[in-house]
Amino acid sequence: MAGKRRRIPATKRLAGEWEKRIRSGELRPGDPLPSMRVLAEERNVDLSSVLGAYRLLEKQGLIVREHGRGCYVGSEPYPPHPGRRLYGFHENYGTDLGCPPEEFICFDFGPYNDYPRYFDFLKDRIEREPGLVLMDENMLPAMAEEGLLRPLDPLLREVLPETLLKEIAPICRQVFQYRSATYALPLFCLPVMAYFNRRLFDEAGISLPGENWSWETLFQLLNQFTLFSNQGRFERGAMGLLLDPCGCLPIITQFGGEVFDRNANCVFDSEAFFRGLCFFEKIIRHLGCCVHKWGDKREYLGELLADGRIAFILGSEQDAAFARERLAPEAFFELPLPGYATGQKTAFSALGIGLSAGGYDPAELLRFLAELYTRENLLAFAKKLRCLPVLDREGLTETCRKARDQSRPVVQCATRNSAEVCRILFHRLFCWIPVQRQELRELSEELSGIMRRPVKGGPPA
């Protein structure tokens, strides 16, 4: 069971197995497939995994599902189109970009973002079937180093309109440049900002912060909005925060610190990192800080803001979009993070699309990219995902546009051991284990060693 050793998700493993049997002719049109319950028991997997596998096969026209008859092999499976593959890590991304279902191949991250498994998945697939690759900005250095992507620079002007490329916010384009080469075009971006429920400020008689607000202002707001009942029961929080590495990075980076450099070394043995770390610890230990944990629904913080359970959140446009839809326009208020006005770094997330490496004709695949990378697709994609498009659109607030265009993105390392390093470091923070300044050098050296350690069964990090 090589699939299990490589930790391929059960859904993808089952779908791949049955696809191979159907395309090889082992199973003929009309042949029945096992019921989902029988197959789940036989393979010792969840019923949802079998359902997901059958849905993937159905999208390709390989099987037909009929009520009362079950599943059986289809008569006319969609033929694979050489060179037209879009590899992604969210089941909706392909259709949201206008890619035909039979040409979109989804990798299931599972409960958390396991980038190394995505890289392995791509290596296995693109050797046989080159295509387009979806990535977020912190995958870029590792993907480029591992030879998964082809630079776009010599190809772009041949197909994509120069006017469209000029309309991309410069910072969105730059985030996908590595060692002076552009590897991907941005699809959307998510500058991290502060979003407020103005109604709660009015009710409490508290002034909203202005453009030049400080981190000390943020802490004062936490104190003002943290209320308790006579029994000491927590009633209302002040701030919502995404409690994962992406949640602390906006704070740490605005103090001038970073977690990794592009050479896959830990670089948090610095006074700037320690200052940001101390403030982050102070924030998450405050009784008014309501945290969004790994595994919580994405709309969790936005719903709390809209319901008046918290007064403001630090997060991306996706976190705020759910509140924006439910709050009256006059009740929704937004500001860049406190360090923005002084030019400090602001954490910034972006999703992009590039060409996989390989020995094929890149110009042919670039034409496929041009079919997806249109103004209409980008705007529709951003709207469905509740995020900021890379192109201006009516209704995009001036504050969001300013933050998107001028944020200084912090591209973190996504090498094969970086996820483990983040887990070790941030587990201590989230479990309220203080990190002392004198510990940082030793901890940094120890975790850098993990970063450089070869991964069993794979190339060095």
C-alpha positions, 0 to 999 in steps of 0.5 A: 500500500504505497499510497498509505506510506505516502499519506495520500488522502483516502479520497484521492487514493480510491479515486486513482485506483478506480480510474486506473481500472476503468481507463485500462479496460479492466472494467467495462461500461455498465459494470457495477461498482461496490456500494459506498458502505461496502467499499468503506468497510472493505478498505477501512475508510470513512464513508465520506472518503468513498463518497468523495472518490465517487464524486471525483470519478463522476466529474470525469465522466468515468462513472454514473450514479443513479438513485436505486441503481447505485454506481456503474462505469459510464459509457463515454468517459471524458478523454484526458486533454494533454497539457491541460491540467490545473492542480489545486488544493481546494475543491472549488478553485477549479470551477471558480476559475472557470476550469472544466471539471475534467481538467481540474485535479484537486489535492486535499490538504486535510485538516491543515496545510501540509505543503510537503505532501502537496509538493510530492503530489505535484512531483508525481503528477506533473512528470506525466501530466504537466499543467498549471499549479495553484499556490499561495505566496509562502509556497513559492520559495520551496516550489522554485527550489524543488524545481516544480515551477517554470519562470513566466517572464519570457512567455508573458507578453506572448499571450497575456495582454499587457494592459491586464498585467499593468492593472495588477497591483504591483505588490501582488505581482512582486510577491510571486517573484523569486530571485528576480524571476516571476513564477506565478500570476496573482489571483487574489490577495489578503492584506491583514487589517483591523475591522471594527463594529462601529455600533459597539464603539458608539454604545460604549462611548469609546472613540474609534482609532484613527489612521495613526493608531498604535499597538498601545491603542490596541491594548487599551481597546482590549481593556475597555471592551472586556466585560464581566458579569457579577458572577465573574462569567465572561460575557463579551470579548474585545478582539478576535484573532486567528490563532495560528502562525498567520495570526501572530505574524502580522504582529511580529513582522510589524515589530520588524521580526521574521520567523524564517529567511529564504535560505530555510533558516530560523531567524527569530533570534533577534530583538525585533522578533522578541519584542513582537513575540512579547506583545503577541503573548500579552495579547493572546493572554488578555481575557478580552482576546477571542481566538480562532483556532485551527479547524474552526470555521473560516466565518467564525470571527466575522460572525462574532463581529457581526453579532456584537460579541466582539468589537474588532478583529485582526484578520484578512478580508476573508475573516471580515467578509462575513461580518461585512455582509451582515452589518450595515455599511455605516457600522463597518469600519476598517483600518490598516494595522497600527504599524502600517502608517510608519512603513512597517511590514504587514503580513499579506497573503496571496494566491497565484497560478503558474506553469509546472516545470517539465519538458513540454512546450510552455507556450501551449500551456501558457495559452491555457493560463490565458484562458483562465487569467481574464478580468472576468474570471479574476473578479468572479473568483474573488467574489466567490471566495470573499477576498480582494481581487488583484484588479480594482473593482467597484465597491473595493474600499479605498482603505483596502486598496491602499493596504493591498497596493502598499503592504510589504508582504512577508513571504515565509518559508514552506520547506519540508520541515517548516510546518514542524518548526511552526508547530513547535514554536507556536505550540508553546505560545498557544499553551501559554509557555513563555519564551524567554529572550535567552532561550531564542538563540538556542531554540533558533539553532535547534529548529534551524537544524530541524529545517535542514534535516533531510526528510525520510523518503524525500529530498533534503529540505 
